[in-house]
Amino acid sequence: MNFTITVVGLGYVGCVVAATLAAQGVTTYAVDVKGDVVRALARGIAPIDEPELAARIGAGLAKGALRPTEDLAAAVAASDLSLVCVGTPVGPDGHLVETDVLVACEAIARAAASRDHTIVIRSTVPAGLHDHVSQRLRDAVGSAFGDRLTLALNPEFLREGSAVHDVEHPELVVYATRHEAAAARLEALYAEHKDRLVRTEPGNAEVLKLVANVWHALKVSFANEVARIAAPSGVDAFAVMELLCRDKRLNTSAAYLRPGLPFGGACLTKDVSSLAFQARARAVNAPVIASILPSNSAHVEHFVRAVLRSGPRRVAVVGIGFKPGAADVRDSSPVKLVLALCEAGVEVAVADSAVLAARIPPLGILALRAALGDERAHASPSIAEAIQGADVIVAAHPCTEDCLALVASRPRVPILDIAGELTRRVDPHARAGIEVIEVLARVPWGTPPDPRGAGR
């Protein structure tokens, strides 16, 4: 790595990043508008209390690599890459204030002059920030943006108390850019961590940091609610949570962390209700646990609105088990979707070969009718019959057999792949020529439904 870096903003992230880079021998200009911070850093004093930070600052200064300064323009003019680490405080309504990021990026752009330069935003930012900055930079330097001046996002995942270790030994490094020159520089910057380096889209990078911290906050809140519910019964919440975390297959893994249809089945709804009841019975305020079932219902409503958005009169639904390929329809969200569409006045036909293959009476088409439990929903013996005349096809929880049959039928109407099963189970080449819309991965499709109600 033979380029020079400017770090803009010497708060927690910026100070740690600048010091660790300089300690590795990378020429690093450390820029801040606060003169006291810059002067302290120049004297080898760590502005924040963080293990190993003072040692990295000392090493960087000793090598002549760490160069604290208040002169942003001069630093940028001598650099190839700027890491923007300025703050994004929370506004009174909860939004992240991006003003300092925009101002910093514009100042860097003007200071870079005719030099090839990459701006890398490490600050925690709201969704849409990349586009806002891009527009600012176009306004500032015109056609040079995307040519000599490039932009990237590189969210940080540092913990106070172990920030130096987290920078030097990252678990994951994510970046996003639409400029290949920026990508090349970031690939070089993180060459020693290439096995943990992931490129993604700007919107994903923007949201990822927020989602990661919300996930951490949710875990803390959940554990604390478990403790409050357990205490009145004399249950050791520490032991319960320790045992919970021993299951690496389900409890502390990627299981259940893929967006899709709401949960259902014989256990989850029942047990969530039970724990929420115990909280109420003990007068324990447990808002996280109490919100789980309402959140699940809201997700069903989200899919109902997605299906109705184009105002269909007839909808085919494929796969109604409580999970993909299951014949069990207890508390099934696809069944709830079907019934909600019927309530909206839409004609609904349903196909599910897993339910048709049930081995315990009722059997065949009678099993599918029993699963639906509503005469308004038409139980179809085949995919071909279900999709006949449909304006929209909904792939809910189909088994692989039904996914393949659906694609083989070459439907001429859109397929809403609301849980992503069709996309995962069928090769893209086999889906070629078929309009498959991943509802959870795309912007809203279709036109708003007639306010008088679709299908009426």
C-alpha positions in Angstrom: 0.0 0.0 0.0 1.8 3.1 -1.3 -0.7 5.8 -0.8 -1.2 8.6 1.7 -4.4 8.8 3.8 -6.2 11.7 5.4 -8.5 10.9 8.3 -11.1 13.6 8.8 -12.6 13.8 12.3 -10.7 12.7 15.4 -13.5 11.3 17.5 -13.6 7.7 18.7 -13.4 6.1 15.2 -11.2 8.7 13.5 -8.6 8.8 16.3 -8.3 5.0 16.5 -8.2 4.5 12.7 -5.6 7.2 12.2 -3.4 5.9 15.0 -3.5 2.3 13.8 -2.8 3.2 10.2 0.2 5.3 11.2 1.5 2.7 13.5 1.7 0.4 10.5 3.8 3.0 8.7 1.1 4.5 6.5 1.5 8.2 6.1 -1.7 9.5 7.8 -2.8 13.1 8.2 -5.1 13.3 11.2 -7.5 16.3 10.7 -9.9 17.9 13.1 -11.4 21.4 13.6 -10.7 21.2 17.3 -7.2 22.5 17.8 -6.9 21.1 21.3 -7.4 17.5 20.0 -4.9 18.0 17.2 -2.3 19.4 19.5 -2.8 16.7 22.1 -2.4 14.0 19.4 0.8 15.7 18.2 2.2 15.4 21.7 1.4 11.7 21.8 -1.6 12.1 24.1 -4.6 9.9 23.3 -7.7 12.1 23.2 -9.8 9.1 24.3 -9.3 6.4 26.9 -8.8 3.2 24.8 -6.5 0.3 25.4 -3.4 0.3 23.2 -4.3 3.6 21.6 -1.5 5.6 23.2 1.0 3.0 22.1 -0.3 3.2 18.4 -0.1 7.0 18.5 3.4 6.9 19.9 4.5 4.4 17.2 2.9 6.5 14.4 4.7 9.7 15.6 8.0 7.9 16.0 7.8 6.7 12.4 6.9 10.2 11.2 3.7 8.6 9.7 1.1 10.3 12.0 0.7 13.9 11.1 -2.0 15.7 13.1 -3.2 19.0 11.5 -6.1 21.4 11.4 -5.4 22.2 7.7 -7.8 20.0 5.8 -7.0 21.4 2.4 -3.2 20.8 2.7 -3.7 17.3 4.0 -6.1 16.3 1.2 -3.9 17.9 -1.4 -1.1 15.5 -0.3 -3.3 12.4 0.0 -4.8 9.8 -2.2 -7.6 8.8 0.0 -9.7 10.5 2.7 -11.6 8.6 5.5 -14.5 10.7 6.7 -15.1 9.9 10.4 -17.1 13.0 11.4 -20.1 12.7 13.7 -23.7 12.2 12.7 -25.7 13.2 15.8 -29.3 12.3 16.4 -31.8 15.0 15.6 -34.8 15.8 17.8 -37.0 13.5 15.7 -34.5 10.6 15.7 -33.0 11.2 12.3 -29.2 11.2 11.9 -27.9 14.7 11.0 -25.7 14.3 8.0 -24.7 18.0 7.7 -21.1 17.5 8.9 -20.6 14.6 6.5 -21.8 16.6 3.5 -19.7 19.6 4.4 -16.6 17.5 4.9 -17.0 15.6 1.6 -17.5 18.8 -0.3 -14.5 20.4 1.3 -12.4 17.4 0.5 -13.6 17.5 -3.1 -12.6 21.1 -3.6 -9.2 20.6 -1.9 -8.4 17.6 -4.0 -8.2 19.9 -7.0 -6.8 18.0 -10.0 -5.5 15.1 -7.9 -6.9 11.6 -8.2 -8.6 11.1 -4.8 -11.1 8.8 -3.1 -13.5 9.8 -0.4 -14.4 7.0 1.9 -17.3 7.6 4.4 -16.8 5.7 7.6 -19.4 7.7 9.6 -22.6 6.1 10.6 -25.1 7.5 8.1 -28.8 7.3 7.2 -30.1 5.5 4.1 -29.7 7.7 1.0 -26.6 9.5 2.2 -24.5 8.1 -0.7 -26.8 9.7 -3.2 -26.9 13.0 -1.3 -23.1 13.2 -1.2 -22.8 12.1 -4.8 -25.0 15.0 -5.9 -23.0 17.5 -3.7 -19.8 16.3 -5.3 -21.2 16.6 -8.8 -22.2 20.1 -8.0 -18.7 20.8 -6.6 -16.5 19.3 -9.2 -18.7 18.5 -12.2 -17.6 15.8 -14.5 -14.5 15.1 -12.4 -16.8 13.2 -10.0 -16.5 9.5 -11.0 -13.3 10.2 -12.8 -10.5 11.6 -10.8 -12.7 12.0 -7.7 -14.4 8.8 -6.5 -16.6 7.9 -3.5 -17.1 4.9 -1.3 -18.8 3.8 2.0 -16.9 1.8 4.6 -19.0 1.4 7.8 -17.1 0.7 11.0 -17.9 -1.9 13.5 -15.8 -1.0 16.6 -16.5 -1.5 20.3 -15.4 0.9 22.9 -12.7 -0.8 25.0 -11.5 -3.0 22.1 -11.5 -0.6 19.2 -7.8 -0.9 18.4 -8.1 -4.7 18.3 -11.3 -4.5 16.2 -9.5 -2.3 13.6 -6.5 -4.5 13.5 -8.4 -7.8 13.6 -11.8 -7.2 12.0 -14.4 -9.9 11.8 -16.0 -8.3 8.8 -15.0 -5.4 6.5 -17.7 -4.0 4.2 -17.4 -1.4 1.5 -19.7 0.0 -1.2 -18.9 2.0 -4.3 -20.0 2.6 -7.8 -16.4 3.6 -8.8 -13.9 0.9 -9.7 -10.9 3.2 -8.8 -12.3 3.5 -5.3 -12.8 -0.3 -5.1 -9.2 -0.9 -6.1 -7.9 1.5 -3.4 -10.1 -0.1 -0.7 -9.0 -3.6 -1.8 -5.4 -2.5 -1.4 -6.1 -0.8 1.9 -7.6 -4.0 3.3 -5.4 -6.5 1.4 -4.4 -8.3 4.6 -8.1 -8.8 5.5 -9.2 -9.8 2.0 -10.8 -13.0 3.3 -13.2 -10.9 5.4 -13.7 -8.1 2.8 -17.1 -7.8 1.2 -18.3 -5.4 -1.5 -22.0 -4.5 -1.5 -24.4 -1.8 -2.7 -24.3 1.7 -1.1 -27.8 1.3 0.3 -26.9 -2.0 2.0 -23.8 -0.5 3.5 -25.7 2.5 4.8 -28.3 0.4 6.5 -26.0 -2.4 7.7 -24.4 -0.4 10.5 -27.7 0.8 11.9 -29.2 -2.7 11.7 -26.1 -4.2 13.4 -26.4 -1.8 16.4 -30.1 -2.3 16.6 -29.6 -6.0 16.7 -27.1 -5.7 19.6 -29.6 -3.4 21.4 -32.4 -5.9 20.8 -30.3 -8.8 22.2 -29.6 -6.7 25.4 -33.2 -5.7 25.8 -34.4 -9.3 25.2 -32.0 -10.7 27.8 -33.1 -8.1 30.3 -36.8 -8.8 29.8 -36.1 -12.5 30.3 -34.5 -11.7 33.6 -37.4 -9.5 34.8 -39.9 -12.2 33.9 -37.8 -15.0 35.4 -37.0 -13.3 38.7 -40.5 -13.5 40.4 -40.4 -17.3 39.9 -36.9 -17.7 41.3 -35.5 -18.7 38.0 -31.9 -18.0 37.3 -31.9 -15.9 34.2 -28.2 -16.0 33.8 -28.3 -19.8 33.7 -31.2 -19.7 31.2 -29.4 -17.3 28.8 -26.1 -19.3 29.1 -27.9 -22.5 28.1 -29.7 -20.6 25.3 -26.3 -19.5 23.9 -24.9 -23.0 23.9 -27.0 -24.0 20.9 -24.9 -22.7 18.0 -27.1 -24.3 15.4 -30.3 -22.3 16.1 -30.0 -19.8 18.9 -26.7 -18.1 18.2 -26.4 -18.6 14.4 -27.8 -17.2 11.2 -30.9 -19.4 11.6 -34.1 -17.3 11.4 -32.2 -14.2 10.3 -33.3 -14.3 6.7 -36.3 -12.1 5.7 -39.3 -14.0 4.6 -42.9 -14.7 5.6 -44.0 -14.4 9.2 -43.4 -17.3 11.5 -46.1 -19.8 12.2 -46.4 -23.5 13.1 -47.4 -25.3 16.3 -44.8 -23.8 18.6 -43.6 -20.3 18.1 -46.9 -18.4 18.4 -48.0 -20.5 21.3 -44.8 -20.1 23.2 -44.5 -16.4 22.6 -48.0 -16.0 23.9 -47.1 -18.0 27.0 -44.0 -15.9 27.9 -45.9 -12.7 27.2 -48.7 -13.9 29.5 -46.2 -14.7 32.3 -44.9 -11.2 32.0 -48.4 -9.7 32.3 -49.3 -12.1 35.2 -46.3 -10.9 37.1 -46.9 -7.2 36.3 -43.6 -7.2 34.4 -43.3 -4.6 31.6 -41.7 -6.6 28.7 -42.4 -4.5 25.6 -40.0 -6.3 23.3 -41.6 -9.7 23.9 -45.1 -8.2 23.9 -44.4 -6.7 20.5 -43.4 -9.9 18.7 -46.9 -11.2 17.8 -48.1 -7.7 16.7 -45.0 -7.4 14.5 -45.7 -10.8 13.0 -49.3 -9.7 12.1 -48.0 -6.5 10.6 -45.8 -8.5 8.3 -48.8 -10.5 7.0 -50.5 -7.1 6.4 -47.4 -5.9 4.5 -47.7 -8.9 2.1 -51.4 -8.4 1.7 -50.8 -4.8 0.6 -48.1 -5.9 -1.8 -50.4 -8.4 -3.5 -53.3 -5.9 -3.7 -51.1 -3.1 -5.0 -51.8 -3.9 -8.7 -55.5 -4.4 -8.1 -55.8 -8.0 -9.1 -59.2 -9.7 -9.4 -57.8 -13.3 -9.3 -54.7 -14.4 -7.4 -53.0 -17.8 -7.4 -51.1 -18.8 -4.2 -48.6 -21.6 -4.3 -47.4 -23.2 -1.1 -49.4 -22.7 2.1 -47.4 -24.6 4.7 -46.2 -22.8 7.8 -42.7 -23.1 6.4 -41.4 -23.9 2.9 -42.4 -27.3 1.6 -44.3 -28.2 4.8 -47.7 -29.9 4.8 -48.3 -28.6 8.3 -50.6 -25.5 8.1 -51.0 -24.8 11.8 -50.9 -21.0 12.3 -49.6 -20.7 8.7 -49.0 -17.2 7.5 -49.7 -18.1 3.8 -53.1 -19.3 4.9 -53.7 -16.0 6.7 -52.6 -14.2 3.5 -55.2 -16.2 1.5 -58.0 -15.5 3.9 -57.1 -11.8 4.0 -57.2 -11.6 0.2 -60.6 -13.3 0.3 -61.8 -10.7 2.7 -60.6 -8.0 0.3 -62.9 -9.5 -2.4 -60.2 -11.2 -4.4 -60.8 -14.6 -6.0 -58.0 -16.9 -4.7 -56.9 -20.3 -6.0 -54.4 -22.3 -4.0 -52.1 -25.2 -5.0 -49.8 -27.1 -2.7 -48.5 -30.6 -3.6 -47.1 -31.2 -0.1 -50.6 -30.7 1.4 -52.2 -32.8 -1.3 -49.7 -35.6 -0.5 -50.9 -35.8 3.2 -50.8 -39.3 4.6 -53.4 -38.8 7.4 -57.0 -38.1 6.5 -58.4 -35.9 5.1 -56.5 -36.8 1.9 -55.8 -35.2 -1.4 -57.9 -32.2 -2.4 -60.0 -32.6 0.8 -56.8 -32.0 2.8 -56.1 -28.8 0.9 -59.7 -27.6 1.4 -59.5 -28.4 5.1 -56.2 -26.6 5.4 -57.8 -23.4 3.9 -60.9 -23.7 6.0 -62.8 -21.2 3.9 -65.0 -22.0 1.0 -64.1 -18.7 -0.7 -60.6 -20.0 -1.3 -60.5 -22.5 -4.2 -58.4 -25.6 -3.6 -56.7 -26.6 -6.9 -55.4 -30.1 -7.7 -52.6 -28.7 -9.8 -50.4 -25.7 -10.4 -51.8 -25.4 -14.0 -55.4 -25.1 -12.7 -54.5 -22.7 -9.9 -52.8 -20.2 -12.1 -55.3 -20.3 -14.9 -56.8 -16.8 -15.3 -54.8 -15.4 -12.5 -53.7 -11.7 -12.6 -50.9 -12.4 -10.1 -49.2 -15.5 -8.8 -47.9 -15.6 -5.2 -45.1 -18.0 -4.4 -45.5 -18.3 -0.7 -44.0 -21.4 0.9 -43.8 -23.8 -2.1 -41.8 -27.0 -2.1 -39.2 -27.6 -4.8 -41.6 -29.7 -6.8 -44.1 -26.9 -7.0 -41.4 -24.3 -7.7 -40.3 -26.3 -10.7 -43.8 -26.9 -11.9 -44.6 -23.2 -11.6 -41.6 -22.2 -13.7 -42.3 -25.0 -16.2 -45.8 -23.6 -16.8 -44.2 -20.4 -18.1 -46.8 -18.0 -16.7 -47.4 -14.7 -18.5 -48.3 -12.8 -15.3 -46.0 -11.6 -12.5 -44.9 -14.0 -9.8 -44.6 -12.4 -6.4 -41.8 -14.4 -4.7 -42.8 -13.1 -1.2 -40.5 -15.4 0.8 -37.7 -15.7 -1.8 -38.2 -19.5 -2.2 -38.7 -19.5 -5.9 -35.5 -17.5 -6.4 -33.5 -19.8 -4.2 -34.8 -23.1 -5.4 -34.9 -22.5 -9.2 -31.9 -21.8 -11.4 -31.9 -18.3 -12.9 -31.7 -19.7 -16.4 -34.8 -21.7 -15.8 -36.6 -18.5 -14.7 -35.5 -16.5 -17.7 -38.4 -14.8 -19.4 -40.6 -15.1 -16.4 -41.3 -11.9 -14.3 -40.4 -12.9 -10.8 -40.6 -10.1 -8.2 -38.9 -10.5 -4.9 -41.2 -8.5 -2.7 -38.7 -8.1 0.2 -35.8 -7.2 -2.0 -37.4 -4.7 -4.4 -39.2 -1.3 -4.3 -43.0 -1.5 -4.4 -44.3 -2.8 -7.7 -47.4 -2.1 -9.6 -49.8 0.8 -9.2 -51.8 1.7 -6.1 -55.1 -0.3 -5.8 -58.5 1.2 -6.3 -59.4 2.8 -3.0 -62.8 1.1 -3.3 -61.1 -2.2 -2.8 -59.4 -4.6 -5.2 -61.5 -7.3 -6.8 -64.8 -5.6 -6.0 
